[in-house]
Amino acid sequence: MQASDSTMMRQYGPWALIAGASEGIGLAFAEQLAAQGINLVLLSRSAHKLARARARIEAQHPVAIECISADLSHDDGFSDVVARTEHLEIGLLVYNAGAVHGAQRFHDQPVAHALGLINLNCRGPVLFAHHFGQRMRERRRGGMLFLSSLACVSGSSYIAAYCATKSFDTIFAQSLWHELAPDNVHVLCLVAGKTRTPAMAESGLEFEPGQEGVMEASEVASEGLAHLGDGPVWIAGENNRAAASVLKSLGAAELVEIMSEATAALYGKPYVRVAGV
């Protein structure tokens, strides 16, 4: 069950930082935390989208909001975040920063594409977790939530680097969950499946409202907050949990085949089965 206002504030403190907060799942987290009286630091690349998100939240909830426009795929993005939050007690970190990754074979796109995903999905969580997690550890309270994807369960054609980075996020969060438990810092990896968000639409996946097997951003965020203290991993959506259970029972080659076929179908790409699998 989701915590009450006083419980949330007592457990995590007065401020939450949400990376990737301007739309989709990140914005849903921001709105739900604001509804519980938590002040917000909203982080995104787009200053325009941040301003729109801020106005939307302020129209509904009387909380303090700071906005930081920063590109976490570049080195100076994190330094700016540290400088702008030095005076705040960030007790809850939601790392939801993402990019429109599309679907192409690894060698059919510039290597910079994969390196950008590594910066955003691997380097970023490490930097944020180390800086803000250390402060939570010293205060002996706090929480960190990292967004992952069902793509973390296996490699797949067309999204090789994306799968690898999401696997990193999942295992990194699991490790921190165990290390920080004695310090009263909750860590959760929230694994999302198909979710109707603007970023997914930009990646080429247009989901209809109420489409079977597709979750709304608000549903994913709600499950994440409800299970933040139940780490290390929570898979959002009953259908996704059932699918993950089946997939994890398969052998590696068969699993990669199934994931590759599903990815090809999802993005309308050619699929060729590996002989002998």
N, C-alpha and C positions, 0 to 999 in steps of 0.2 A: 504494500500500500504506500502511496506517495506521502511524504512527510508533511506535517502541518507547517504553517509559517514559522512559528516559534521553534519548532524542532529543526527545520532546515537552517534557520539562522544560527541556532546554537551549534549545530553539527559542522557547518561549513563556513560560517562567518558572513560578513555583510556584502561582499563583492564576489561576482562571478565574471570570469573572462571567457568569452566564447570566440574562438577562432573560426572564421567562416560563418559569420552571424547575419549576413545581409539578406539571406533568403533560404528557402528550403528547410532542412532539418535544423540548421543553426538558428534560424529565426524562430522556429518553433520552440527550441530550448529557451531562447531569450524571453519569449512571451510567457512561457510557463514559469520560469524563474521569477520574472517580474511580478507575476500574479501572486507569488509567495513572498513578496517584499524584498527580494534580493536586488541590490544595485548591480548595474551591468557595465562591463567594458566590452564593446562590440568591435570586432576586428574583421576587416575584409579588404580586398584590393580596391574595390570600387567605392569611392567617396560618395558618389551619387546614390548608390543602393543603400549605403549605410545611413545616409540622411533620411531616406525614405523609411527604412526600418525603424530608426529612432523616433520619427514622427508617429509612426503607427503604434509603437509601444507606449510612448508618452501620452497618447490620446486615451489609453486604457488604464495605465498604472502609474501611481505617483512615486516612481523610483528615480534615483540619480543614474544618468547614462553618460558614459564617455565613449567616444568613437575614435578609432585609430585606423587610418587607411595605410596598409602596408602589404607588400608583396613578399610572402614567406618563401618564395622560390629563389629569392636573392639574399645575399649575406646581410645587407643592412636592414632588412625588414625586422628581424628579431631585436636588434639593438634599439630600434625605435620603440618597440613595445616595452622593453625593460625600462627605458628612460621615462616613458609616459605613465607607467604604473608603479613607479618606485614608492609613491606616497600612499598607495592603496593596499588594504589587506585583502589580497585575492585568496579566497578560501575554496573556490571551486573553479577548476579549469575544464572546459569542454573543447577538445581539439577536433574540430569538424572541417578544418580547412581542406578544400579540394580543388580540383581542376577539371575542366572538360577534357577527358582523356580519349574519347572516341574509340575506334576499333580499327587497327591496322596491324599487319604483320611487323614484327620487330625491325626487320631489315628494310622495310618499305617506308620508313620515316626517319628523320634525323635523330641521331643519338641524343641530341639536346632534349628531345621530348621525354625520353626515359629518365635522363638526369634531372629534369625538372620535377618529375613525379617523386624521385628519390629525395630531393631537397624538401619537397612539400610534405610527403607522407612518412619519411623516415627521419631526416635531419631535423625537421620542425618539431615533431613530438619529443625528440631527445632533448633539444634545447629548452623547450617549454617545461617539460617534466623536471629537468634538472634544476632550473631556476626557481620555478614556482613550487615544485615539490619539496625542495630544501626548506623553503620558508614554512610550508605546511608542517613539515617534519619537526621543525623547531617549535612551532606553536602547538604541536600535538593535536591538530585537527585539520581537516580539509578533505577534498575529494578531487580526483582527476578522472575524466571520462574521455576515452579515445574512440572515434568512429572507425569501424572497419566495415568489411563487406563480405558477403558469402563467397566472393572471389578469393578469399583468404584460404579456402580449404584445399585449393589445388591450382596448379598452373593451367593455362588455357591459351590456345592460339588467339591472336588478335589483341590480347590484353596482357602480354607477358609481364611487362614491368609493373603494371597496375596490380596484378595478382601478387607479385613478389612483395611490393610495398605494403599491401594489406596484410599479408602474412607476417611481415615484420611488426606492424602495429599490434597485431593480436598477441604475438609472443612477448613483445616488449611490455605490454600492459599486464600480461599474466605474471611476469617476473616482478614488476613493481608492486602488484597486488600483494604478493607474498612478502616482499621486503618491507613495505610500508605499513602492513597490518599492525605490527606492534606499536607503531607511532600514531595510531588512530586516524590514519589517512586512507580513505577508501579509494580504490582504483577499479575501474570497470572498462572492459573493451565491449562496446556495443556494436554488434554485427547486424548490419542492415541488408535486406534483400532488395527486391524491386520496390522503389519508392517514387512516388510522383513528385518530382521537384523540377525547378527551372534548369538546374545543371544537367539532369538526366535528359531533358528535352534538347538542350544544346548538344549533348553527346549523340543525339540521333534517336533517342527513345522517347516517343510521345505516348504517355499512358493516359487513358481516359479515367475520369473520376469514377470510383467504384469498380474499376476493372479487377477481375478475379486474380488473386495472387499479388496484387499491387497494394502497398500500404501508403497512407498519407504521412507527410512529414510530422504532423502533430502526434500521430500514433507512435511513431518510432521514438520521438523525444519523450513522450509520456512513459513508455516502457523503460527507457534509459534512466530517467530520474527515479522511477519506482524501484529499480533494481540496482541503483548505484552502490548500495551497501552490501550487495550479494555477489560481488565479483568472484572469479576474475573475468568471466565472459557471459554475456547475455545475448542471445539471438532474438531479434525483434520479430514477432509474428509467429503464430502457431504453425502455419504452413511452412515457414522458413526453418523452424526448429525441426519439424518432421523431415524436411528435405535434407538438412545437414546431417541428421542422424543416419539416414540411408547412405548418403555420399561417403561418410567417414568409414563405413563398413566395407568399401570397395578397395580393390588393389590399386596401386598408383597408376599403372598404365590405363586401366579401365576408367578410372576417375578422370584423368586428363582427357580421355576421349569424350566422355560424357559432357564435361565442362566445355570443351572446344566445340562440340556439336551445338550445345545450347547457346554459346556465345555467337557462333556463326548465324544461327537462326534468329537470334535477338536483333542482330545488327544487319541482317540481310546479306551476309557474306558467304562465299563459297566454302564448302566443307568437304574435305577429303580424309577419309579414315586411314589411319596408319595400318599397313598390312600386318596381319598376325595378331592384332589386338582384339 
